Amino acid sequence: MPQLNPNPWFFIMLTSWLTYSLIIQPKLLSFVTTNPPSNKTSTIPSTTPWAWPWT
């Protein structure tokens, strides 16, 4: 069964991951985000229970 022969497919997978890790990923990570997150103070949410009209 040719599916169980890892010889050509392992090389293809290894080559594609090395290409992604060494070439494509640094290029993608070098972009600056257009909308950086701001340092806002966190607000504490209101924890009052909901008054159900049928209880």
All heavy atoms as TSV, in Angstrom:
chain	resi	resn	atom	element	x	y	z
A	1	MET	N	N	0.849	-1.190	0.000
A	1	MET	CA	C	0.000	0.000	0.000
A	1	MET	C	C	0.890	1.247	0.000
A	1	MET	O	O	1.700	1.432	0.912
A	1	MET	CB	C	-0.913	-0.012	1.225
A	1	MET	CG	C	-1.941	-1.122	1.128
A	1	MET	SD	S	-3.083	-1.370	2.500
A	1	MET	CE	C	-3.143	0.114	3.338
A	2	PRO	N	N	0.764	2.116	-0.962
A	2	PRO	CA	C	1.659	3.270	-1.058
A	2	PRO	C	C	1.399	4.316	0.025
A	2	PRO	O	O	2.242	5.144	0.290
A	2	PRO	CB	C	1.380	3.817	-2.450
A	2	PRO	CG	C	0.037	3.321	-2.796
A	2	PRO	CD	C	-0.131	2.004	-2.097
A	3	GLN	N	N	0.216	4.305	0.665
A	3	GLN	CA	C	-0.066	5.291	1.694
A	3	GLN	C	C	0.820	5.087	2.914
A	3	GLN	O	O	1.071	6.014	3.668
A	3	GLN	CB	C	-1.535	5.232	2.126
A	3	GLN	CG	C	-2.500	5.682	1.065
A	3	GLN	CD	C	-2.947	4.533	0.188
A	3	GLN	OE1	O	-2.404	3.437	0.280
A	3	GLN	NE2	N	-3.916	4.766	-0.673
A	4	LEU	N	N	1.265	3.845	3.143
A	4	LEU	CA	C	2.075	3.563	4.310
A	4	LEU	C	C	3.556	3.811	4.079
A	4	LEU	O	O	4.346	3.715	5.006
A	4	LEU	CB	C	1.860	2.106	4.745
A	4	LEU	CG	C	0.433	1.761	5.160
A	4	LEU	CD1	C	0.327	0.293	5.515
A	4	LEU	CD2	C	0.004	2.609	6.329
A	5	ASN	N	N	3.936	4.138	2.890
A	5	ASN	CA	C	5.332	4.425	2.593
A	5	ASN	C	C	5.601	5.901	2.906
A	5	ASN	O	O	5.166	6.788	2.172
A	5	ASN	CB	C	5.632	4.134	1.124
A	5	ASN	CG	C	7.083	4.341	0.789
A	5	ASN	OD1	O	7.899	4.552	1.674
A	5	ASN	ND2	N	7.399	4.290	-0.496
A	6	PRO	N	N	6.310	6.211	3.981
A	6	PRO	CA	C	6.511	7.616	4.358
A	6	PRO	C	C	7.646	8.289	3.613
A	6	PRO	O	O	7.917	9.470	3.846
A	6	PRO	CB	C	6.828	7.531	5.848
A	6	PRO	CG	C	7.507	6.224	5.997
A	6	PRO	CD	C	6.838	5.299	4.999
A	7	ASN	N	N	8.289	7.571	2.736
A	7	ASN	CA	C	9.492	8.104	2.124
A	7	ASN	C	C	9.251	9.403	1.345
A	7	ASN	O	O	9.896	10.407	1.639
A	7	ASN	CB	C	10.126	7.035	1.231
A	7	ASN	CG	C	11.578	7.292	1.001
A	7	ASN	OD1	O	12.149	8.151	1.654
A	7	ASN	ND2	N	12.168	6.564	0.090
A	8	PRO	N	N	8.369	9.511	0.372
A	8	PRO	CA	C	8.225	10.809	-0.307
A	8	PRO	C	C	7.417	11.815	0.502
A	8	PRO	O	O	7.682	13.011	0.471
A	8	PRO	CB	C	7.513	10.460	-1.609
A	8	PRO	CG	C	6.748	9.249	-1.291
A	8	PRO	CD	C	7.576	8.484	-0.289
A	9	TRP	N	N	6.431	11.359	1.275
A	9	TRP	CA	C	5.528	12.282	1.955
A	9	TRP	C	C	6.189	12.934	3.154
A	9	TRP	O	O	5.903	14.086	3.475
A	9	TRP	CB	C	4.247	11.570	2.372
A	9	TRP	CG	C	3.617	10.889	1.213
A	9	TRP	CD1	C	3.474	9.565	1.006
A	9	TRP	CD2	C	3.072	11.526	0.053
A	9	TRP	NE1	N	2.866	9.325	-0.190
A	9	TRP	CE2	C	2.607	10.511	-0.802
A	9	TRP	CE3	C	2.938	12.848	-0.343
A	9	TRP	CZ2	C	2.018	10.796	-2.026
A	9	TRP	CZ3	C	2.351	13.125	-1.560
A	9	TRP	CH2	C	1.898	12.098	-2.387
A	10	PHE	N	N	7.074	12.224	3.812
A	10	PHE	CA	C	7.768	12.823	4.953
A	10	PHE	C	C	8.676	13.956	4.480
A	10	PHE	O	O	8.756	15.000	5.123
A	10	PHE	CB	C	8.574	11.761	5.707
A	10	PHE	CG	C	9.270	12.299	6.913
A	10	PHE	CD1	C	8.547	12.632	8.037
A	10	PHE	CD2	C	10.642	12.483	6.913
A	10	PHE	CE1	C	9.169	13.137	9.157
A	10	PHE	CE2	C	11.280	12.993	8.020
A	10	PHE	CZ	C	10.537	13.310	9.143
A	11	PHE	N	N	9.341	13.780	3.365
A	11	PHE	CA	C	10.197	14.832	2.834
A	11	PHE	C	C	9.377	16.053	2.413
A	11	PHE	O	O	9.788	17.199	2.642
A	11	PHE	CB	C	11.011	14.301	1.648
A	11	PHE	CG	C	11.893	15.331	1.034
A	11	PHE	CD1	C	13.026	15.770	1.692
A	11	PHE	CD2	C	11.578	15.881	-0.193
A	11	PHE	CE1	C	13.834	16.743	1.124
A	11	PHE	CE2	C	12.380	16.842	-0.759
A	11	PHE	CZ	C	13.514	17.272	-0.092
A	12	ILE	N	N	8.219	15.824	1.828
A	12	ILE	CA	C	7.347	16.939	1.418
A	12	ILE	C	C	6.845	17.689	2.649
A	12	ILE	O	O	6.845	18.926	2.689
A	12	ILE	CB	C	6.179	16.410	0.563
A	12	ILE	CG1	C	6.706	15.910	-0.771
A	12	ILE	CG2	C	5.124	17.485	0.367
A	12	ILE	CD1	C	5.679	15.189	-1.605
A	13	MET	N	N	6.442	16.954	3.669
A	13	MET	CA	C	5.954	17.601	4.889
A	13	MET	C	C	7.080	18.377	5.573
A	13	MET	O	O	6.884	19.523	6.006
A	13	MET	CB	C	5.389	16.564	5.856
A	13	MET	CG	C	4.822	17.168	7.117
A	13	MET	SD	S	4.453	15.974	8.378
A	13	MET	CE	C	6.084	15.541	8.924
A	14	LEU	N	N	8.248	17.783	5.650
A	14	LEU	CA	C	9.374	18.447	6.289
A	14	LEU	C	C	9.788	19.701	5.522
A	14	LEU	O	O	10.046	20.761	6.116
A	14	LEU	CB	C	10.549	17.471	6.383
A	14	LEU	CG	C	11.736	17.923	7.190
A	14	LEU	CD1	C	11.361	17.998	8.656
A	14	LEU	CD2	C	12.871	16.946	6.992
A	15	THR	N	N	9.793	19.631	4.224
A	15	THR	CA	C	10.147	20.784	3.404
A	15	THR	C	C	9.119	21.907	3.544
A	15	THR	O	O	9.473	23.082	3.663
A	15	THR	CB	C	10.262	20.369	1.924
A	15	THR	OG1	O	11.173	19.275	1.825
A	15	THR	CG2	C	10.725	21.510	1.071
A	16	SER	N	N	7.856	21.549	3.561
A	16	SER	CA	C	6.829	22.585	3.689
A	16	SER	C	C	6.871	23.248	5.062
A	16	SER	O	O	6.708	24.466	5.174
A	16	SER	CB	C	5.451	21.997	3.407
A	16	SER	OG	O	5.140	21.011	4.367
A	17	TRP	N	N	7.105	22.476	6.133
A	17	TRP	CA	C	7.184	23.077	7.464
A	17	TRP	C	C	8.434	23.936	7.616
A	17	TRP	O	O	8.390	24.994	8.241
A	17	TRP	CB	C	7.154	21.998	8.549
A	17	TRP	CG	C	5.750	21.697	8.948
A	17	TRP	CD1	C	5.015	20.600	8.641
A	17	TRP	CD2	C	4.886	22.536	9.722
A	17	TRP	NE1	N	3.756	20.710	9.170
A	17	TRP	CE2	C	3.657	21.880	9.838
A	17	TRP	CE3	C	5.045	23.780	10.322
A	17	TRP	CZ2	C	2.584	22.418	10.537
A	17	TRP	CZ3	C	3.972	24.309	11.023
A	17	TRP	CH2	C	2.765	23.633	11.109
A	18	LEU	N	N	9.530	23.510	7.046
A	18	LEU	CA	C	10.730	24.337	7.111
A	18	LEU	C	C	10.551	25.626	6.306
A	18	LEU	O	O	10.993	26.697	6.731
A	18	LEU	CB	C	11.940	23.566	6.596
A	18	LEU	CG	C	12.511	22.528	7.563
A	18	LEU	CD1	C	13.610	21.733	6.895
A	18	LEU	CD2	C	13.004	23.188	8.823
A	19	THR	N	N	9.888	25.534	5.168
A	19	THR	CA	C	9.609	26.731	4.377
A	19	THR	C	C	8.718	27.689	5.150
A	19	THR	O	O	8.965	28.896	5.200
A	19	THR	CB	C	8.939	26.344	3.049
A	19	THR	OG1	O	9.786	25.435	2.359
A	19	THR	CG2	C	8.650	27.555	2.201
A	20	TYR	N	N	7.707	27.147	5.771
A	20	TYR	CA	C	6.800	27.992	6.556
A	20	TYR	C	C	7.527	28.611	7.744
A	20	TYR	O	O	7.402	29.800	8.010
A	20	TYR	CB	C	5.603	27.178	7.033
A	20	TYR	CG	C	4.710	27.942	7.957
A	20	TYR	CD1	C	3.868	28.929	7.475
A	20	TYR	CD2	C	4.717	27.693	9.325
A	20	TYR	CE1	C	3.055	29.648	8.324
A	20	TYR	CE2	C	3.911	28.399	10.185
A	20	TYR	CZ	C	3.089	29.377	9.683
A	20	TYR	OH	O	2.301	30.085	10.527
A	21	SER	N	N	8.293	27.799	8.479
A	21	SER	CA	C	8.921	28.283	9.702
A	21	SER	C	C	10.060	29.258	9.450
A	21	SER	O	O	10.254	30.198	10.214
A	21	SER	CB	C	9.460	27.105	10.517
A	21	SER	OG	O	8.404	26.260	10.904
A	22	LEU	N	N	10.808	29.043	8.405
A	22	LEU	CA	C	12.003	29.859	8.200
A	22	LEU	C	C	11.806	31.020	7.235
A	22	LEU	O	O	12.548	31.999	7.297
A	22	LEU	CB	C	13.146	28.973	7.686
A	22	LEU	CG	C	13.590	27.866	8.644
A	22	LEU	CD1	C	14.641	27.004	7.982
A	22	LEU	CD2	C	14.095	28.455	9.940
A	23	ILE	N	N	10.823	30.940	6.357
A	23	ILE	CA	C	10.671	31.985	5.340
A	23	ILE	C	C	9.375	32.770	5.523
A	23	ILE	O	O	9.374	33.998	5.626
A	23	ILE	CB	C	10.746	31.379	3.916
A	23	ILE	CG1	C	12.125	30.756	3.712
A	23	ILE	CG2	C	10.444	32.424	2.864
A	23	ILE	CD1	C	12.262	30.010	2.418
A	24	ILE	N	N	8.268	32.058	5.564
A	24	ILE	CA	C	6.974	32.741	5.552
A	24	ILE	C	C	6.628	33.350	6.906
A	24	ILE	O	O	6.170	34.489	6.983
A	24	ILE	CB	C	5.874	31.769	5.075
A	24	ILE	CG1	C	6.176	31.322	3.663
A	24	ILE	CG2	C	4.508	32.404	5.164
A	24	ILE	CD1	C	5.269	30.256	3.142
A	25	GLN	N	N	6.858	32.620	7.978
A	25	GLN	CA	C	6.472	33.104	9.297
A	25	GLN	C	C	7.197	34.388	9.710
A	25	GLN	O	O	6.540	35.317	10.197
A	25	GLN	CB	C	6.687	32.011	10.324
A	25	GLN	CG	C	6.127	32.345	11.685
A	25	GLN	CD	C	6.355	31.216	12.663
A	25	GLN	OE1	O	7.172	30.348	12.424
A	25	GLN	NE2	N	5.641	31.241	13.745
A	26	PRO	N	N	8.503	34.520	9.543
A	26	PRO	CA	C	9.131	35.804	9.898
A	26	PRO	C	C	8.614	36.984	9.068
A	26	PRO	O	O	8.534	38.099	9.568
A	26	PRO	CB	C	10.617	35.571	9.635
A	26	PRO	CG	C	10.787	34.109	9.726
A	26	PRO	CD	C	9.519	33.513	9.228
A	27	LYS	N	N	8.270	36.728	7.826
A	27	LYS	CA	C	7.728	37.816	7.006
A	27	LYS	C	C	6.352	38.239	7.511
A	27	LYS	O	O	6.019	39.423	7.520
A	27	LYS	CB	C	7.641	37.390	5.549
A	27	LYS	CG	C	8.975	37.318	4.876
A	27	LYS	CD	C	8.840	37.016	3.402
A	27	LYS	CE	C	10.206	36.992	2.750
A	27	LYS	NZ	N	10.119	36.841	1.306
A	28	LEU	N	N	5.546	37.274	7.933
A	28	LEU	CA	C	4.227	37.617	8.445
A	28	LEU	C	C	4.309	38.306	9.798
A	28	LEU	O	O	3.540	39.218	10.093
A	28	LEU	CB	C	3.367	36.354	8.564
A	28	LEU	CG	C	2.911	35.722	7.269
A	28	LEU	CD1	C	2.145	34.439	7.545
A	28	LEU	CD2	C	2.040	36.680	6.494
A	29	LEU	N	N	5.245	37.894	10.629
A	29	LEU	CA	C	5.360	38.492	11.954
A	29	LEU	C	C	5.998	39.873	11.923
A	29	LEU	O	O	5.934	40.603	12.910
A	29	LEU	CB	C	6.172	37.568	12.865
A	29	LEU	CG	C	5.484	36.261	13.240
A	29	LEU	CD1	C	6.416	35.405	14.081
A	29	LEU	CD2	C	4.195	36.522	13.975
A	30	SER	N	N	6.602	40.251	10.833
A	30	SER	CA	C	7.236	41.561	10.767
A	30	SER	C	C	6.242	42.687	10.507
A	30	SER	O	O	6.587	43.855	10.678
A	30	SER	CB	C	8.309	41.572	9.678
A	30	SER	OG	O	7.706	41.478	8.406
A	31	PHE	N	N	5.031	42.366	10.097
A	31	PHE	CA	C	4.040	43.396	9.857
A	31	PHE	C	C	3.593	44.023	11.168
A	31	PHE	O	O	3.420	43.350	12.177
A	31	PHE	CB	C	2.815	42.830	9.133
A	31	PHE	CG	C	3.085	42.440	7.721
A	31	PHE	CD1	C	2.861	41.151	7.305
A	31	PHE	CD2	C	3.564	43.353	6.807
A	31	PHE	CE1	C	3.102	40.764	5.998
A	31	PHE	CE2	C	3.809	42.996	5.496
A	31	PHE	CZ	C	3.579	41.699	5.098
A	32	VAL	N	N	3.370	45.316	11.134
A	32	VAL	CA	C	2.891	46.034	12.307
A	32	VAL	C	C	1.371	46.029	12.252
A	32	VAL	O	O	0.777	46.290	11.205
A	32	VAL	CB	C	3.442	47.468	12.322
A	32	VAL	CG1	C	2.911	48.247	13.505
A	32	VAL	CG2	C	4.951	47.440	12.313
A	33	THR	N	N	0.756	45.760	13.369
A	33	THR	CA	C	-0.707	45.769	13.381
A	33	THR	C	C	-1.204	47.192	13.187
A	33	THR	O	O	-0.624	48.155	13.705
A	33	THR	CB	C	-1.249	45.212	14.700
A	33	THR	OG1	O	-0.727	45.993	15.774
A	33	THR	CG2	C	-0.832	43.764	14.894
A	34	THR	N	N	-2.292	47.347	12.465
A	34	THR	CA	C	-2.808	48.685	12.177
A	34	THR	C	C	-3.607	49.244	13.339
A	34	THR	O	O	-3.786	50.450	13.425
A	34	THR	CB	C	-3.705	48.644	10.927
A	34	THR	OG1	O	-4.745	47.690	11.157
A	34	THR	CG2	C	-2.896	48.240	9.709
A	35	ASN	N	N	-4.076	48.396	14.220
A	35	ASN	CA	C	-4.860	48.861	15.354
A	35	ASN	C	C	-4.329	48.190	16.612
A	35	ASN	O	O	-4.893	47.207	17.075
A	35	ASN	CB	C	-6.336	48.518	15.135
A	35	ASN	CG	C	-7.218	49.191	16.145
A	35	ASN	OD1	O	-6.780	50.062	16.868
A	35	ASN	ND2	N	-8.466	48.781	16.203
A	36	PRO	N	N	-3.260	48.725	17.197
A	36	PRO	CA	C	-2.695	48.075	18.379
A	36	PRO	C	C	-3.637	48.218	19.572
A	36	PRO	O	O	-4.378	49.201	19.673
A	36	PRO	CB	C	-1.391	48.822	18.613
A	36	PRO	CG	C	-1.585	50.137	17.976
A	36	PRO	CD	C	-2.513	49.910	16.824
A	37	PRO	N	N	-3.617	47.273	20.467
A	37	PRO	CA	C	-4.504	47.366	21.629
A	37	PRO	C	C	-4.090	48.510	22.549
A	37	PRO	O	O	-2.904	48.796	22.721
A	37	PRO	CB	C	-4.342	46.010	22.315
A	37	PRO	CG	C	-3.060	45.477	21.819
A	37	PRO	CD	C	-2.846	46.045	20.453
A	38	SER	N	N	-5.053	49.170	23.115
A	38	SER	CA	C	-4.759	50.291	23.997
A	38	SER	C	C	-4.730	49.817	25.443
A	38	SER	O	O	-5.308	48.783	25.797
A	38	SER	CB	C	-5.815	51.388	23.828
A	38	SER	OG	O	-7.077	50.861	24.166
A	39	ASN	N	N	-4.093	50.581	26.282
A	39	ASN	CA	C	-3.981	50.230	27.696
A	39	ASN	C	C	-5.118	50.881	28.473
A	39	ASN	O	O	-4.931	51.884	29.162
A	39	ASN	CB	C	-2.626	50.684	28.255
A	39	ASN	CG	C	-1.485	49.925	27.645
A	39	ASN	OD1	O	-1.652	48.778	27.257
A	39	ASN	ND2	N	-0.336	50.554	27.551
A	40	LYS	N	N	-6.287	50.305	28.383
A	40	LYS	CA	C	-7.431	50.815	29.122
A	40	LYS	C	C	-7.529	50.102	30.467
A	40	LYS	O	O	-7.131	48.954	30.600
A	40	LYS	CB	C	-8.728	50.580	28.349
A	40	LYS	CG	C	-8.852	51.401	27.101
A	40	LYS	CD	C	-10.201	51.170	26.463
A	40	LYS	CE	C	-10.357	52.008	25.206
A	40	LYS	NZ	N	-11.647	51.777	24.568
A	41	THR	N	N	-8.066	50.806	31.427
A	41	THR	CA	C	-8.278	50.161	32.714
A	41	THR	C	C	-9.478	49.245	32.601
A	41	THR	O	O	-10.481	49.568	31.963
A	41	THR	CB	C	-8.513	51.205	33.818
A	41	THR	OG1	O	-9.650	51.992	33.473
A	41	THR	CG2	C	-7.299	52.105	33.982
A	42	SER	N	N	-9.379	48.105	33.238
A	42	SER	CA	C	-10.472	47.148	33.144
A	42	SER	C	C	-11.619	47.572	34.043
A	42	SER	O	O	-11.417	48.035	35.171
A	42	SER	CB	C	-9.993	45.748	33.540
A	42	SER	OG	O	-9.529	45.772	34.876
A	43	THR	N	N	-12.824	47.426	33.542
A	43	THR	CA	C	-14.007	47.770	34.328
A	43	THR	C	C	-14.561	46.506	34.960
A	43	THR	O	O	-14.578	45.434	34.358
A	43	THR	CB	C	-15.088	48.402	33.435
A	43	THR	OG1	O	-15.417	47.471	32.406
A	43	THR	CG2	C	-14.592	49.698	32.803
A	44	ILE	N	N	-15.010	46.638	36.179
A	44	ILE	CA	C	-15.581	45.503	36.897
A	44	ILE	C	C	-17.052	45.388	36.504
A	44	ILE	O	O	-17.817	46.349	36.645
A	44	ILE	CB	C	-15.426	45.689	38.413
A	44	ILE	CG1	C	-13.946	45.807	38.779
A	44	ILE	CG2	C	-16.081	44.545	39.162
A	44	ILE	CD1	C	-13.693	46.158	40.215
A	45	PRO	N	N	-17.465	44.244	35.980
A	45	PRO	CA	C	-18.863	44.114	35.555
A	45	PRO	C	C	-19.806	44.066	36.750
A	45	PRO	O	O	-19.444	43.651	37.852
A	45	PRO	CB	C	-18.882	42.786	34.799
A	45	PRO	CG	C	-17.731	42.031	35.356
A	45	PRO	CD	C	-16.694	43.037	35.734
A	46	SER	N	N	-21.004	44.524	36.519
A	46	SER	CA	C	-22.028	44.502	37.560
A	46	SER	C	C	-22.496	43.064	37.773
A	46	SER	O	O	-22.819	42.356	36.830
A	46	SER	CB	C	-23.207	45.374	37.143
A	46	SER	OG	O	-24.241	45.270	38.104
A	47	THR	N	N	-22.529	42.654	39.032
A	47	THR	CA	C	-22.904	41.266	39.332
A	47	THR	C	C	-24.241	41.172	40.036
A	47	THR	O	O	-24.493	40.256	40.802
A	47	THR	CB	C	-21.826	40.610	40.211
A	47	THR	OG1	O	-21.684	41.384	41.412
A	47	THR	CG2	C	-20.498	40.541	39.480
A	48	THR	N	N	-25.122	42.131	39.781
A	48	THR	CA	C	-26.442	42.050	40.403
A	48	THR	C	C	-27.261	40.976	39.704
A	48	THR	O	O	-27.245	40.853	38.478
A	48	THR	CB	C	-27.171	43.403	40.291
A	48	THR	OG1	O	-27.236	43.766	38.916
A	48	THR	CG2	C	-26.433	44.492	41.061
A	49	PRO	N	N	-27.976	40.166	40.476
A	49	PRO	CA	C	-28.759	39.085	39.837
A	49	PRO	C	C	-29.972	39.649	39.110
A	49	PRO	O	O	-30.485	40.719	39.435
A	49	PRO	CB	C	-29.174	38.224	41.022
A	49	PRO	CG	C	-29.139	39.124	42.200
A	49	PRO	CD	C	-28.061	40.134	41.935
A	50	TRP	N	N	-30.400	38.904	38.116
A	50	TRP	CA	C	-31.560	39.295	37.329
A	50	TRP	C	C	-32.827	38.902	38.079
A	50	TRP	O	O	-32.923	37.788	38.571
A	50	TRP	CB	C	-31.516	38.611	35.979
A	50	TRP	CG	C	-32.651	38.980	35.085
A	50	TRP	CD1	C	-33.806	38.309	34.925
A	50	TRP	CD2	C	-32.730	40.127	34.241
A	50	TRP	NE1	N	-34.615	38.955	34.024
A	50	TRP	CE2	C	-33.969	40.085	33.590
A	50	TRP	CE3	C	-31.870	41.188	33.970
A	50	TRP	CZ2	C	-34.376	41.068	32.700
A	50	TRP	CZ3	C	-32.289	42.155	33.076
A	50	TRP	CH2	C	-33.523	42.087	32.448
A	51	ALA	N	N	-33.769	39.847	38.173
A	51	ALA	CA	C	-35.033	39.573	38.865
A	51	ALA	C	C	-36.026	39.044	37.848
A	51	ALA	O	O	-36.560	39.792	37.042
A	51	ALA	CB	C	-35.556	40.844	39.528
A	52	TRP	N	N	-36.262	37.724	37.879
A	52	TRP	CA	C	-37.211	37.109	36.951
A	52	TRP	C	C	-38.636	37.400	37.426
A	52	TRP	O	O	-38.941	37.271	38.599
A	52	TRP	CB	C	-36.973	35.615	36.874
A	52	TRP	CG	C	-35.615	35.265	36.326
A	52	TRP	CD1	C	-34.531	34.927	37.035
A	52	TRP	CD2	C	-35.231	35.280	34.953
A	52	TRP	NE1	N	-33.466	34.711	36.202
A	52	TRP	CE2	C	-33.877	34.910	34.921
A	52	TRP	CE3	C	-35.880	35.548	33.765
A	52	TRP	CZ2	C	-33.156	34.819	33.727
A	52	TRP	CZ3	C	-35.173	35.445	32.586
A	52	TRP	CH2	C	-33.832	35.084	32.570
A	53	PRO	N	N	-39.518	37.822	36.536
A	53	PRO	CA	C	-40.862	38.208	36.978
A	53	PRO	C	C	-41.725	37.026	37.400
A	53	PRO	O	O	-42.719	37.211	38.086
A	53	PRO	CB	C	-41.452	38.903	35.744
A	53	PRO	CG	C	-40.663	38.414	34.595
A	53	PRO	CD	C	-39.299	38.080	35.125
A	54	TRP	N	N	-41.407	35.808	37.029
A	54	TRP	CA	C	-42.274	34.668	37.348
A	54	TRP	C	C	-41.815	33.914	38.598
A	54	TRP	O	O	-42.382	32.891	38.918
A	54	TRP	CB	C	-42.375	33.716	36.168
A	54	TRP	CG	C	-41.047	33.244	35.667
A	54	TRP	CD1	C	-40.302	32.237	36.179
A	54	TRP	CD2	C	-40.328	33.767	34.566
A	54	TRP	NE1	N	-39.154	32.104	35.471
A	54	TRP	CE2	C	-39.136	33.045	34.452
A	54	TRP	CE3	C	-40.557	34.808	33.655
A	54	TRP	CZ2	C	-38.195	33.300	33.484
A	54	TRP	CZ3	C	-39.617	35.051	32.696
A	54	TRP	CH2	C	-38.452	34.310	32.610
A	55	THR	N	N	-40.778	34.395	39.280
A	55	THR	CA	C	-40.351	33.688	40.499
A	55	THR	C	C	-40.814	34.384	41.741
A	55	THR	O	O	-41.127	35.528	41.778
A	55	THR	CB	C	-38.809	33.538	40.547
A	55	THR	OG1	O	-38.244	34.831	40.485
A	55	THR	CG2	C	-38.325	32.691	39.409
